[in-house]
Amino acid sequence: MTLDNLEFYSYCWMGVGVIAFIILQFFKAPYGKFTSNAWGPTIPNKLGWVIMEAIVIAFFAFYTFRNGATFSPVEWVFIGLFLFHYTNRGFIFPFRTKTQGKRMPVLISLLGVGHNWVNCFLIGSYLNQFANYDNSWFYTPQFIIGIVVFSVGMFINWQSDNILINLRDKPGDGYKIPYGGMFKYVSCPNLMGEIIEWTGFAIMMWCVPSVAFVVFTACNLVPRALSTHEWYLNKFEDYPKNRKAIIPGLL
């Protein structure tokens, strides 16, 4: 495979993301608040999340470390940040949630697996075959700005997840209005934080596959945030009217 091939696949993946963004304007992905049995058999919510997110580590390891590839310190930072995120999402976050009894359609979990497989193929293949970052990259504007943006996004994402998890005193508690952190400004700072995080990652790597990763992420999460914001407004009469869905003051 050539770099041109990989970049072509990346642009195609961005196109698929745009199509998904359009489709998601017309229906709500059936998990979490919007779970529906109409999408076929379901599995426990936690199991669904583990299947989707934990398998990323196996996919990423396969595409990144095959053929005895070696990496510079800069590339190890990229690898470490990617694996750090998905270790949390696959092995820690699902077991911190208080969602006993919640279900997820098997189809949604499998679609998540497919989505993560493509992302791992693009990022892992780039690192394995085409990445050429020496130590001077640590001092470039791309790396410095990117790692700051990544860190800010991760902090917002984790802080927001903690607020949402702590809304339930015990498993089975109903939904409540979240307050604190970036919830002051948007309904879905957890999703906003993840988009910011991967935007920082794309800036750090400064390559087409990393851009494809964040574009598809945004195409998936922005419609989710809009649906969640609408749900909050319909669910709670006293929901803060000054909040936006995912971009403070704008959207």
N, C-alpha and C positions, 0 to 999 in steps of 0.2 A: 504493500500500500504506500502511496506517495502522500506528501503533505497536501497536495492539491485535492486528492481524493478525500482525505479526512476533512478538509475545509468544505468541500462540496457536501459531504454528509452532514456537516454542522449547519450549513445554510438550509438544507432540507429539513433538519430537525427544528430550526426556527420557524420554517413554514408550517410544519405540523403544529407547532405551538400556537401560531396565529389562528389556525383552523380550530384548535381546541378552545381558544379564547372566544371565538365567535359562537361555537356550539354551546359553551357554558353560559352564554347570555340567555339561553332559552330553557335551560333546566339546571337544577341544583344537584351537584354530585352527591349521591346518596350515602353519606357517612356522617358520623357525629350527629348534629342537630337534625340532619336531613335524611337519616337512615330510612331505607324503604325495603320492604320484602319483595317489591315488584321487580327487583333486580336479581332474583334468584336466591339460591341458598346463602345463608349467612354463617359467620363464625364469630366467636368472641372478639370484641373490639381490640383488646390488647394483643391477641394472637395475630390479628390482621395487621396491626402496626409493626409487630416484630417481623413478620414475614416480609413486609414491604421494605423496612428500613435496615434490618440486620443483614439481609442478603446483599446489600450494597457493598459491605466489606469484602465478601467473597468475590463479587464481580470486579470490584476495583483492584483487588490484589491480583486477580488473574490477568487483567489487561495491563496493569502497571509493571508487575515484577516478572513477567514471562521472559524467556530467552536470556536469563541471567543479566538483565539490565542493571546498570549502576547509575547512581544519581549524585548530583552536586549537593552541597548543603542547602542551597536555595530550593532545589527540587524536593529535598526532604521536608522543608517547611511546608510546601504545598501539600505533599502527601500526608504529613502529620495533621494539618488543619482539616483536611477532608475527612480523614479517619476519625479525628476527634469529634467532629460534628456528628458523624453517623454512629459512632459508638454510643453517644448520648441518645440519639434518636431511636436506635435499634435495641439497646440493652438497658437503658436507664429510664428514659422518659416514659415509656409505656407502663412500667411498673410503679411509677409514682402517681399516675392518674387514678382517680377514684371513680372508675367507670364500670364496676361490676354490673353485669346484666346487660350492658350495651352490646350491640351486635354490629357487624359490618358485612356487606355483601362480599362473597368470595370474589366476584368479578372485579370489584373495586380494588381489592388487595392484589389481584393478578395484574390489573392495569398499572398499579403502582410499581409492581416488580418490573414490568416492561419499560416503564418510564425511567426507572433507576438504572436498568441495564443499559439503555442507550446512553445515558449520561456518563456511566462508568466507561463504556466503550470509547466515547469521545475524549474524555479527560485522561483516562488511563493510557489509551493508545498514543496520545500526544506526549505524555510524560515518558512513555516507554521508547518511542521511536524518534521523536523530533525535538524534544526540549533540549535547550543548550544554554542554560543559565549559569554563568560563573559567579563568583562571590561579589563582583562589582554590582550585580543586580540588587543586592541588599541596599545600595545607596541611591538607587534610581527613584525619581518621583513616583513611578508606577508602584514600586514595592512599598514605599513608605506610605503613600496615600491609601493604597489598597489594604494594607494590614490594619491601618487605623479604621477604615470604613468597615472591614470585616469584623474587627473587635467590637465596634459600636453596634453593628447589627446583631452579633451574637449576644451581647449584653441585653439588648432590647428584647430579643427572642426569648432568652432564658428568664429574664425578669417577668415578662408577660405570661409565660407558661406557669411560673410559680404563682402568680396572682390567680390565674384561672384554676390551678390545682387546689389552691387553698380556699377557693370559694365554697367548696364542699367540705363540711365538717366530717362527714362520713359518707361511704359509698351509698348511692341511691338518692342523695339530696338532689333537689331540683335546681333549675338554672337560676342564677342571680345576676344582677348588674355588676360587672367588674369595675373597680376603681383603683386608682394608683398608677404610678409609672406613666407610660405613654397612653394608657386608657383615658387620660384626661383629654386627649386630642383625637383619638381614633378608636373604632370598635375592635380592630384586629391588629394591635401592635405586634402580636406574635408573628403574624404573616408578614407585616411590614419589616420586622427585624430580619426575617429569613431572606427576604429579597435584598435588603441592604447588605447582609452578610455575603451573599453570593455575588453581589455587585462588586464588593471589595475583593473577593477572590478573583473575579474576572479582570479587575484592574491590575492586581498583583501578577497574574499570569500573562496578561496582555497577548492573548491569542484567540483565534476564532472559536475553537471548541469551548473555551470558558465563557465566551459571550453567548454561545448557543445555550449553555447550561442556564445562565441567569435569565435569558429571554424566555425560555420555556417555563422556568420557575415562575416568573411574573405572569405569564399568560395563564397559568393554572391558578395562582393564588389571588390575583386581583379579582376575578369573578367570584371566588369563594368569599373574599372579604365583602364584596358588594351584597351578596346573598345574606351573609351573616348580619351585616348592618341593617338590612331590611327586616330580618327576623327579629332583631332586638327592638326595633322601632314598633313593630306590630305586637310584640310580646309584652312590653313594659310601657305603660302610659307615661311613667315618669322618667323614661330614658332620656339622658342628656341630649338636647337637640343641637348643641353646638359641635358634637362629635361628627367627624367624617368617617368613612369606611376604612381607609388605609393610608391616605396621604393627608397629613394635617392641613386643614384650611382649604383643601382642593377637591379631593375625591373620597 
